[in-house]
Amino acid sequence: MVHIGTVVMGATDVSRAVAFWKAALTYTEREPGTDDWVVLVPVEGPGVGVALGRSTSPVQEVPRVHLDLYSDEQEAEVERLMGLGAERVAWELYPPDPDFVVLADPEGNRFCVIDTTHGG
């Protein structure tokens, strides 16, 4: 059996990315990181890790892989994340009546905030 242990994302400024994702997810460093590589894990309990590694490749406008963050208070969560440095993305691919909002972290990595109360 296999399971997802860590999602890896690139960043030109690993320290900035670490600060954002630690605050966004209430994560902490699994062990002391370096300027080039840090693995974050949930402060409490099990969960998927987020690793941030130095990358010089450009951000994908429509990424093939991204994070979905689930919330039953989507707008409040979007505002909180924007207060931490996230930005709304002008997303032309929204369906009618979407249950998600596309944001970008301070490094430009796209992610979505999903409204878990949508439609039900």
C-alpha positions, -999 to 999 in steps of 0.1 A, spaced: 0 0 0 12 35 -8 0 69 4 9 106 -2 34 117 25 45 151 11 36 175 -16 66 193 -30 64 229 -43 91 251 -58 100 285 -45 126 312 -54 125 324 -18 122 293 4 121 313 37 92 334 24 73 304 12 79 286 45 65 316 65 34 317 44 26 280 45 34 276 82 8 303 89 -17 292 63 -18 256 74 -7 257 110 23 236 101 58 235 116 92 224 103 96 186 106 133 192 113 156 222 108 156 231 71 181 249 49 179 279 26 171 254 -2 148 228 14 123 226 42 96 200 50 65 212 69 41 190 88 10 196 108 16 210 143 -9 185 157 -18 151 145 -11 133 112 -14 148 78 3 153 44 35 172 46 44 202 24 80 204 12 94 237 -2 125 235 -24 145 262 -42 134 264 -78 142 288 -106 116 273 -130 87 297 -139 54 294 -122 28 276 -143 -2 298 -151 -24 266 -152 -6 242 -130 -9 204 -136 -7 198 -98 -19 222 -71 -32 222 -35 -70 223 -26 -77 237 8 -111 228 22 -131 252 44 -167 256 55 -160 293 58 -145 300 24 -147 338 22 -132 342 57 -104 317 48 -97 335 15 -94 368 34 -72 353 60 -49 338 34 -48 371 15 -38 388 47 -8 364 49 3 374 14 -18 353 -10 -33 370 -41 -65 363 -61 -58 349 -95 -77 361 -125 -89 326 -134 -107 323 -168 -115 286 -163 -141 290 -135 -173 270 -142 -207 284 -136 -213 286 -99 -179 274 -88 -172 260 -53 -136 272 -54 -115 303 -54 -81 303 -71 -53 320 -51 -15 322 -55 9 321 -26 37 348 -23 58 327 -47 30 326 -73 21 289 -68 -16 284 -75 -39 268 -50 -77 266 -44 -99 272 -14 -129 249 -17 -162 258 -1 -173 225 16 -208 239 21 -214 246 -16 -244 231 -31 -256 213 0 
